Amino acid sequence: MSVLAPMAVLLYMQMMYMHTPMARSKQPPRTLRTDARALVDTCAGWNSRLAARRITQFLDRELAGCGLSAAQLGLMAQIAAAADDTLGALARRTGLDQSTLSRNLRTLERDGLVEIATVESDLRRRAVWLTETGARRLEAAIPAWRKAQALLAKRVSAGLARRLAEQAEILAEN
């Protein structure tokens, strides 16, 4: 047997190995579509906003007879529930920036449900409170809100939104 024979076998085996297809990856190839799908499926920001929109739409439908949206009802409840009536404190409690809060309050003020005034001791600060009409409207809407919450609890865990809000407070602290 010549010395070249083992070398020829070795060369032949190397060529065969190079032309043998490698095992295919079990994951589909990454594309913009697959990356976008992963983002939509896993993004906490997107999914929490989607959940908030769906819950708000549900509550708005259930509260339609009260003449208040879920956002208006919640804002009025925040005003009624707190001892600190300044706009700054309300903005912190609601997580709204000043301009968004002011825009929402102007609608309630136009409808005669809240009153906004300058704080006498500090002319740079403004306070907000429910008018008598606003307090009556809020009080009348609470039974419809309770009914809507009971219907919602049959579809979505009652404590889920509260736990999410509590855990998200960590983000506001930074």
C-alpha positions as CSV (number, residue, x, y, z in Angstrom):
1,M,0.0,0.0,0.0
2,S,1.4,3.3,-0.9
3,V,1.9,6.2,1.4
4,L,-0.5,8.3,-0.8
5,A,-3.5,6.0,-0.2
6,P,-4.1,7.0,3.5
7,M,-3.6,10.6,2.4
8,A,-6.2,10.3,-0.4
9,V,-8.7,8.8,2.1
10,L,-8.2,11.6,4.5
11,L,-8.6,14.2,1.7
12,Y,-11.8,12.4,0.5
13,M,-13.2,12.5,4.0
14,Q,-12.5,16.2,4.5
15,M,-14.2,17.0,1.2
16,M,-17.3,14.9,2.1
17,Y,-17.5,16.6,5.5
18,M,-17.3,20.1,3.9
19,H,-20.2,19.3,1.6
20,T,-22.4,17.6,4.2
21,P,-25.2,20.0,5.2
22,M,-24.9,21.1,8.8
23,A,-27.9,20.5,11.1
24,R,-30.4,23.3,10.7
25,S,-31.2,25.6,13.6
26,K,-34.6,24.9,15.2
27,Q,-35.4,28.6,15.6
28,P,-36.9,30.4,12.6
29,P,-34.7,33.0,11.0
30,R,-34.7,36.4,12.6
31,T,-36.6,39.0,10.5
32,L,-38.2,42.3,11.3
33,R,-41.5,40.5,11.5
34,T,-40.2,38.0,14.1
35,D,-38.4,40.7,16.1
36,A,-41.6,42.9,16.1
37,R,-43.7,40.0,17.2
38,A,-41.3,39.3,20.1
39,L,-41.6,43.0,21.0
40,V,-45.4,43.0,20.9
41,D,-45.6,39.8,22.9
42,T,-43.1,40.7,25.7
43,C,-42.9,44.5,26.0
44,A,-44.2,45.5,29.5
45,G,-44.9,49.1,28.3
46,W,-46.9,48.1,25.3
47,N,-48.9,45.3,27.0
48,S,-49.7,47.4,30.1
49,R,-51.0,50.2,27.8
50,L,-53.0,47.8,25.8
51,A,-54.5,46.3,29.0
52,A,-55.3,49.9,30.3
53,R,-57.0,50.8,27.1
54,R,-59.1,47.7,27.1
55,I,-60.1,48.1,30.7
56,T,-60.9,51.8,30.1
57,Q,-63.0,51.0,27.1
58,F,-64.9,48.5,29.1
59,L,-65.5,50.9,32.0
60,D,-66.4,53.7,29.6
61,R,-69.2,51.5,28.1
62,E,-70.4,50.5,31.5
63,L,-70.4,54.1,32.9
64,A,-71.9,55.7,29.8
65,G,-75.2,56.3,31.6
66,C,-73.5,58.4,34.3
67,G,-72.3,61.1,31.8
68,L,-68.7,60.6,33.0
69,S,-65.8,58.7,31.5
70,A,-63.7,56.3,33.6
71,A,-60.9,58.8,33.5
72,Q,-63.2,61.7,34.7
73,L,-64.7,59.5,37.4
74,G,-61.2,58.5,38.6
75,L,-59.9,62.0,38.6
76,M,-63.0,63.2,40.6
77,A,-62.5,60.4,43.1
78,Q,-58.8,61.4,43.5
79,I,-59.9,65.0,44.2
80,A,-62.6,63.9,46.7
81,A,-60.4,61.3,48.5
82,A,-57.3,63.4,49.3
83,A,-56.7,66.0,51.9
84,D,-54.1,67.8,49.8
85,D,-56.0,69.7,47.2
86,T,-53.1,71.3,45.3
87,L,-52.7,70.6,41.6
88,G,-49.1,69.5,42.2
89,A,-50.2,66.8,44.7
90,L,-53.0,65.7,42.4
91,A,-50.6,65.4,39.5
92,R,-48.3,63.2,41.7
93,R,-51.2,61.0,42.8
94,T,-52.5,60.5,39.3
95,G,-49.2,60.1,37.6
96,L,-50.2,62.9,35.1
97,D,-48.0,65.7,34.0
98,Q,-49.3,69.2,34.7
99,S,-50.4,70.0,31.2
100,T,-52.5,66.7,30.8
101,L,-54.0,67.2,34.3
102,S,-54.9,70.9,33.5
103,R,-56.5,69.9,30.2
104,N,-58.6,67.2,32.0
105,L,-59.5,69.5,34.8
106,R,-60.6,72.3,32.4
107,T,-63.3,69.9,31.0
108,L,-64.6,69.1,34.4
109,E,-64.5,72.8,35.3
110,R,-66.4,73.8,32.2
111,D,-69.0,71.2,33.1
112,G,-69.3,72.8,36.6
113,L,-68.0,69.7,38.4
114,V,-64.7,71.1,39.9
115,E,-63.5,74.5,40.8
116,I,-59.9,75.6,40.5
117,A,-58.5,78.6,42.4
118,T,-55.2,80.1,43.5
119,V,-54.1,79.2,47.0
120,E,-54.4,82.4,49.1
121,S,-51.1,81.8,51.0
122,D,-49.1,81.1,47.9
123,L,-50.2,82.7,44.6
124,R,-48.0,80.4,42.6
125,R,-50.0,77.3,43.8
126,R,-53.5,76.3,42.7
127,A,-56.0,74.1,44.4
128,V,-58.9,72.0,43.0
129,W,-62.0,70.7,44.7
130,L,-65.4,69.3,43.7
131,T,-68.3,71.6,43.4
132,E,-71.6,70.6,44.9
133,T,-72.7,69.4,41.5
134,G,-69.5,67.5,41.1
135,A,-69.9,65.8,44.5
136,R,-73.5,64.8,43.6
137,R,-72.4,63.5,40.2
138,L,-69.6,61.5,41.8
139,E,-71.9,60.1,44.4
140,A,-74.5,59.1,41.8
141,A,-71.9,57.4,39.6
142,I,-70.4,55.2,42.4
143,P,-73.1,52.5,42.3
144,A,-72.6,52.2,38.5
145,W,-68.9,52.0,39.1
146,R,-69.4,49.2,41.6
147,K,-71.5,47.3,39.2
148,A,-68.9,47.8,36.4
149,Q,-66.1,46.7,38.8
150,A,-68.0,43.5,39.7
151,L,-68.5,42.7,35.9
152,L,-64.8,43.5,35.3
153,A,-63.7,41.2,38.2
154,K,-65.5,38.3,36.5
155,R,-63.1,38.7,33.5
156,V,-59.9,40.2,35.0
157,S,-58.4,39.5,38.4
158,A,-59.6,42.2,40.8
159,G,-56.2,42.8,42.4
160,L,-54.1,42.6,39.2
161,A,-54.3,46.3,38.2
162,R,-53.7,47.4,41.8
163,R,-50.6,45.2,42.2
164,L,-49.3,46.4,38.8
165,A,-49.8,50.0,39.9
166,E,-48.1,49.4,43.2
167,Q,-45.1,47.7,41.6
168,A,-44.8,50.4,39.0
169,E,-44.5,53.0,41.7
170,I,-40.9,51.9,42.0
171,L,-40.4,53.4,38.5
172,A,-41.7,56.8,39.7
173,E,-39.3,56.9,42.6
174,N,-36.2,56.9,40.3
